[in-house]
Amino acid sequence: MLIKILKKIKDWVDPNYWAEKIGEESGLYDKARNSKSRKWVDSLEGWKWWTYQIVGGIIFVIIIEFLLNLVGMTMLPWR
């Protein structure tokens, strides 16, 4: 009985629980699984996949760094 209560409390305060619940109930997970861009990324192999990962990661870091600089923060250790 006590274990069930503790598990329920854990679910209530866990953001992953709510994200999964909302994603599955709204159908957003299914929409993301069946998207054209997801199918394209899943079809990449070898050097194309590595290039996509590296270039995409670098662009993501640059955008986040720019946004953080707007609020006076940085994620780079030498700044």
Residue pairs with C-beta under 8 A, 6 or more apart in sequence:
10 17
11 17
22 28
23 29
32 38
41 52
44 52
61 75
64 75
65 74
65 75
65 76
68 74
68 75
